[in-house]
């Protein structure tokens, strides 16, 4: 099956049941993350940017959890940045990146723009587009990582998924589709990811760029702009990544994050939770020092005294300390005043993070860490080598995913949050996806963050 045939003819119900469930879980997860990010500095700034520079045109969309109507390209910029601004969205090992934080806001923006023009789609059609977008973005990412010597941000490949999903919704012919793929790949921002890991900023994993580039490529191709071929899709050197599309599912290999911090930090947090389970009296006050042994890329996170939300989320020491001091790591612990909380910082400064050669040798096939805790009474507690919760081998349960959504979406209010969660769980039956998801396009009032200083 060619990629065009897959995008043109695939139906969500053709996917295996497990794959269908992962797509719906992914939609729930991203929407919850965006609800948690609805009022943060990055989201607010990007909404303002979109309003100032992307006035309404032919295709207009409401901004997610903002409600303001702008050009669909502005909505894509804002939506991708917002999804990326709270580092809790799902990811994928082989691509070393993420698809949903690009694909979901872009597809929702396009669906809302089509709805505004009277071209409504059903919930099943939305899930079909999302499944196509996820699967092709992850394959493009795997192809890019296999052929490039540089570790690129997710925006460097996820625009391909937006094109594939958007081509389905827009009904593109094969020639226009190929040119859109070529434009998206050519203009994709192949951002040096380690720069943001070592010097965190709002640019994050370039999901805003991916969402914008993907939709922009669709409209440019529809206007007659040529761009084919897309090498990471059509070149013979990447054929192995595409030959079985529709028969094998990369999305099945996605992981889900329990916490809104870099995936590379999460094995250490998982190890600490297990140590606390085995030692119920272990708490921040009982700890003299804490040592994390991990792989090189995780060691680069460090992050003992972050100065803003970006640094707090691309960190290891600070979220680990927050987990011990607060007992949880949600949006509150990595944004706002909690970043400067004296009790979290006091423990964070006592955490040592070092590279372990044996763990680095197993990366990226395995993402592992080991934690050693020295208590004030002299006792030393050591975790085994630990992988993060939420990996395909240790998936989050449906209950855990629901609890995560509730924590992140609490700013919606209990009634709206519960209704939206139910809608997403049953979106396949919706006659009109955008009407069913109307709460996603309505503004969220900022909640005051608890003061723990």
C-alpha positions in Angstrom: 0.0 0.0 0.0 1.4 3.4 -0.9 1.4 6.2 1.6 -1.2 8.1 -0.5 -3.5 5.1 -0.6 -3.1 4.7 3.2 -4.0 8.3 3.8 -6.9 8.2 1.3 -8.5 4.9 2.2 -7.7 4.1 5.8 -10.6 4.1 8.3 -10.1 4.3 12.1 -12.0 1.0 12.6 -9.5 -0.8 10.3 -6.9 -0.4 13.0 -6.4 -3.1 15.7 -8.5 -2.5 18.8 -5.3 -1.9 20.9 -4.2 0.8 18.4 -7.6 2.4 18.4 -7.4 2.6 22.2 -3.9 4.2 22.1 -5.1 6.9 19.7 -8.1 7.7 21.9 -5.8 7.7 25.0 -3.4 10.0 23.2 -6.2 12.5 22.4 -7.3 12.5 26.0 -3.7 12.9 27.2 -2.9 15.8 24.9 -6.2 17.6 25.6 -5.5 17.3 29.3 -2.0 18.6 28.9 -3.3 21.6 27.0 -5.9 22.2 29.6 -3.1 22.3 32.2 -1.1 24.7 30.0 -4.1 26.9 29.2 -3.0 29.9 31.3 0.8 29.6 31.4 3.1 32.3 30.1 4.0 30.6 26.9 0.4 29.9 25.9 -0.7 33.4 26.7 2.2 34.9 24.8 1.6 32.8 21.7 -2.2 33.5 21.7 -1.3 37.2 21.7 1.2 36.7 18.9 -1.3 34.8 16.8 -4.0 37.5 17.3 -1.5 40.2 16.3 0.1 38.6 13.3 -2.4 36.0 12.0 -5.8 37.8 11.5 -8.7 35.8 10.1 -8.6 34.7 6.4 -10.0 31.9 4.3 -9.4 29.3 7.0 -10.1 30.5 10.5 -10.0 28.6 13.8 -10.6 29.2 17.5 -7.5 28.8 19.6 -7.6 25.8 22.0 -8.8 26.7 25.5 -8.6 30.4 24.4 -11.6 30.8 22.1 -10.2 33.7 20.0 -10.7 33.1 16.3 -7.6 33.7 14.2 -6.2 32.4 10.9 -5.7 28.6 11.1 -1.9 29.0 10.8 -1.9 31.3 13.8 -4.0 28.8 15.7 -1.5 26.1 14.8 1.5 28.1 16.1 -0.4 28.8 19.3 -1.7 25.3 19.8 1.6 23.6 19.2 3.5 25.9 21.6 0.8 25.4 24.2 0.9 21.6 24.0 4.7 21.8 24.1 4.8 24.2 27.1 3.9 21.6 29.7 6.2 18.6 29.1 3.7 15.9 29.9 2.6 14.7 26.5 3.1 11.2 25.1 6.3 10.2 23.2 8.0 7.5 21.1 11.4 5.9 21.5 12.5 5.2 17.9 11.9 8.8 16.8 13.3 10.1 20.1 10.4 12.5 20.0 6.6 13.2 20.1 3.9 13.4 17.5 0.7 14.3 19.4 1.8 17.8 20.5 2.0 18.8 16.9 -0.6 16.6 15.2 -3.5 17.1 17.7 -3.5 21.0 17.8 -3.0 21.2 14.1 -5.8 18.7 13.2 -8.2 20.3 15.7 -7.4 23.7 14.2 -8.1 22.5 10.7 -11.2 20.6 11.8 -12.6 23.8 13.5 -11.7 25.8 10.4 -13.6 23.4 8.1 -16.5 23.4 10.6 -16.6 27.2 10.4 -17.0 26.8 6.6 -19.8 24.3 7.0 -17.7 21.2 6.3 -18.2 19.3 9.5 -16.5 15.9 10.2 -17.7 13.1 12.4 -15.8 11.9 15.5 -14.8 8.7 13.6 -13.4 10.9 10.8 -11.5 12.9 13.3 -10.0 9.8 14.9 -9.1 8.5 11.4 -7.2 11.7 10.7 -5.5 11.6 14.1 -4.4 8.0 13.6 -3.0 8.8 10.2 -1.2 11.8 11.6 0.3 10.0 14.6 1.4 7.0 12.6 3.0 8.9 9.7 4.7 11.5 12.0 6.3 8.7 14.0 7.5 6.9 10.9 8.9 10.2 9.5 10.7 10.8 12.8 12.1 7.3 12.8 13.4 7.8 9.2 14.9 11.1 10.1 16.7 9.8 13.2 18.0 6.9 11.2 19.5 9.1 8.5 20.7 12.2 10.3 23.7 12.5 12.5 22.0 15.2 14.5 19.3 14.8 17.2 16.5 17.0 16.0 13.5 18.3 17.8 10.1 16.8 17.1 9.1 19.7 14.9 11.7 18.5 12.5 9.5 15.6 11.5 6.0 15.9 12.9 4.8 18.3 10.1 4.8 15.3 7.8 2.1 13.8 10.0 0.1 17.0 9.8 0.2 16.9 6.0 -0.9 13.2 6.0 -3.8 13.9 8.4 -4.7 17.2 6.7 -4.6 15.6 3.2 -7.3 13.2 4.4 -9.5 15.9 5.8 -9.1 18.2 2.7 -9.3 15.4 0.1 -6.1 16.1 -1.7 -5.2 14.4 -4.9 -1.9 12.4 -5.1 0.1 15.1 -6.8 -0.9 17.8 -4.4 -0.3 15.5 -1.5 3.3 14.7 -2.7 4.1 18.4 -3.1 2.7 19.1 0.4 4.9 16.4 1.9 7.9 17.9 0.1 7.1 21.4 1.2 6.6 20.3 4.8 9.8 18.4 4.9 11.9 21.1 3.2 10.6 23.8 5.5 10.6 21.8 8.7 12.8 23.3 11.4 15.5 20.7 12.1 16.2 22.2 15.5 19.3 21.0 17.5 17.4 19.5 20.4 20.3 19.3 22.9 20.6 23.1 22.8 17.2 23.4 24.4 18.0 20.6 26.8 21.1 22.4 28.0 19.6 25.9 27.7 15.8 25.6 28.1 13.5 28.2 26.5 10.0 28.4 25.3 11.1 26.9 22.0 11.0 23.4 23.5 10.5 20.6 21.0 9.4 22.8 18.1 5.8 21.5 18.1 4.5 25.0 17.2 6.8 25.0 14.2 5.7 21.6 13.2 2.0 22.4 13.4 2.4 25.6 11.4 4.7 24.1 8.8 2.4 21.1 8.2 -0.7 23.2 7.7 1.2 25.8 5.7 2.5 23.1 3.4 -1.0 21.9 2.7 -2.3 25.3 1.7 0.8 26.1 -0.4 0.5 22.9 -2.3 -3.2 23.6 -2.8 -2.2 27.0 -4.3 0.0 25.2 -6.8 3.4 25.5 -5.1 5.6 22.5 -5.9 7.8 20.7 -3.4 8.1 17.0 -4.1 9.8 14.7 -3.3 10.1 14.4 0.5 13.3 12.5 1.0 12.5 11.1 4.4 9.3 9.6 2.9 10.3 8.6 -0.7 14.0 8.0 -0.7 15.1 4.4 -1.1 17.3 4.7 2.0 14.2 5.1 4.2 11.9 2.6 2.5 12.0 0.2 5.4 10.2 2.8 7.6 7.3 3.1 5.2 6.9 -0.3 3.4 4.5 -1.7 6.0 2.4 1.3 6.7 -1.1 0.2 7.6 0.1 -3.3 8.5 2.3 -2.5 11.5 1.7 0.4 13.9 4.4 2.6 15.3 1.8 4.3 17.5 1.6 1.0 19.5 5.1 1.8 20.8 4.1 5.2 22.4 4.7 5.9 26.0 2.7 8.1 28.3 4.3 10.4 30.9 3.1 10.4 34.5 4.8 13.8 35.1 5.2 17.1 33.2 9.0 16.9 32.9 11.4 15.6 30.3 11.2 11.9 29.6 14.8 11.5 30.5 14.1 12.6 34.0 11.2 10.2 34.6 13.2 6.9 35.3 14.7 8.6 38.4 11.3 9.7 39.6 9.9 6.2 39.0 12.8 4.8 41.0 12.2 7.2 43.8 8.5 6.3 44.0 9.4 2.6 44.3 11.9 3.4 47.1 9.2 5.3 49.0 6.8 2.5 48.5 9.3 0.1 50.0 10.3 2.6 52.8 7.1 4.4 53.9 9.0 6.6 56.3 11.3 8.0 53.6 10.6 11.7 53.1 12.5 14.9 52.3 13.4 15.6 55.9 15.1 12.3 56.4 17.4 12.6 53.4 21.0 13.8 53.8 22.0 13.4 50.1 20.6 11.8 47.0 22.6 10.5 44.0 21.2 9.7 40.5 23.2 7.6 38.1 21.8 7.9 34.6 22.7 8.2 30.9 24.6 11.1 29.4 21.6 12.9 28.0 19.7 12.7 31.2 22.7 13.8 33.2 22.7 17.0 31.0 19.3 18.0 32.5 20.7 18.8 36.0 18.4 21.7 36.9 19.0 22.2 40.6 17.8 25.8 40.8 15.5 26.6 37.8 14.6 30.2 37.1 11.5 29.6 35.1 9.0 26.9 34.0 11.1 25.9 31.0 14.1 25.2 33.1 12.0 23.4 35.8 10.6 21.0 33.2 13.9 20.3 31.4 15.5 19.4 34.7 16.1 16.3 36.8 17.1 17.5 40.3 14.2 19.9 40.8 11.3 17.7 39.8 12.8 14.8 41.8 13.0 17.1 44.9 9.4 18.3 44.2 8.2 14.7 44.2 9.7 14.1 47.6 8.6 17.4 49.1 5.1 17.7 47.6 4.3 14.1 47.0 3.4 14.8 43.4 4.6 16.6 40.3 1.8 18.3 38.4 1.5 21.6 36.6 1.7 23.5 39.9 5.0 22.0 40.9 6.8 23.1 37.7 5.3 26.5 37.1 4.7 29.7 39.0 6.0 30.3 42.5 6.7 26.6 43.3 9.8 27.0 41.2 11.2 29.3 43.9 9.9 27.3 46.9 12.6 27.1 49.6 11.8 23.6 50.8 12.0 22.1 47.2 15.2 24.0 46.4 16.8 23.0 49.7 16.5 19.3 48.8 17.3 19.9 45.1 20.7 21.3 46.0 21.5 18.1 47.8 21.0 15.9 44.7 24.0 14.8 42.7 23.4 13.6 39.1 26.2 11.7 37.3 26.6 9.7 34.1 26.9 5.9 34.4 28.7 4.3 31.5 26.7 1.1 31.6 23.4 3.1 31.5 24.6 5.3 28.7 25.6 2.2 26.7 21.9 1.1 26.8 20.5 4.4 25.6 18.3 5.0 23.5 17.0 1.5 23.3 16.5 1.6 27.1 16.0 4.7 29.2 17.1 3.9 32.7 18.3 5.4 36.0 19.4 4.3 39.4 18.9 6.3 42.6 20.9 6.1 45.8 19.6 7.9 49.0 21.7 8.5 52.1 19.5 9.2 55.1 20.5 11.4 58.0 20.8 8.3 60.2 23.4 6.8 57.9 21.2 4.3 56.1 21.8 4.0 52.4 18.9 3.0 50.1 19.6 2.0 46.5 17.1 1.4 43.8 17.5 -1.2 41.0 18.1 0.0 37.4 14.7 1.5 36.7 12.7 2.4 33.5 10.0 5.0 33.6 6.4 4.2 34.3 4.2 4.6 31.2 6.5 2.7 28.9 4.8 0.1 26.6 6.3 -2.6 29.0 4.8 -0.9 32.1 1.8 1.1 30.7 -0.3 3.5 32.7 -3.7 2.0 33.5 -6.9 3.6 32.3 -7.5 4.8 35.9 -4.0 6.4 36.0 -4.6 8.2 32.7 -8.0 9.4 34.0 -6.3 10.7 37.2 -3.7 12.5 35.2 -6.3 14.1 33.1 -8.2 15.2 36.2 -5.1 16.7 37.7 -4.1 18.6 34.6 -7.6 19.7 33.6 -8.7 20.9 37.1 -8.7 24.5 35.7 -11.7 23.6 33.6 -13.8 23.0 36.7 -15.0 19.6 37.8 -18.2 19.5 35.6 -16.5 20.7 32.4 -13.5 18.4 32.9 -15.7 15.3 33.5 -17.9 16.1 30.5 -14.9 16.6 28.2 -13.3 13.4 29.4 -16.5 11.5 28.7 -16.8 13.2 25.3 -13.3 12.2 24.3 -13.8 8.6 25.4 -16.9 8.4 23.2 -15.8 10.7 20.4 -16.0 7.9 17.8 -19.8 8.0 18.0 -20.1 11.8 17.6 -22.0 13.0 14.5 -20.0 16.3 14.6 -16.5 16.2 16.2 -16.1 19.9 16.6 -19.5 20.4 18.2 -18.8 17.5 20.6 -15.4 19.0 21.5 -16.7 22.6 21.8 -15.4 22.8 25.4 -11.8 22.5 23.9 -12.3 25.8 22.0 -13.7 27.7 25.0 -11.6 29.9 27.3 -10.2 28.7 30.6 -10.0 31.0 33.6 -6.6 30.9 35.3 -6.6 29.2 38.7 -4.4 30.7 41.5 -1.5 28.4 42.3 -1.1 27.3 45.8 1.5 29.1 47.9 4.0 26.6 49.4 6.8 29.1 50.1 
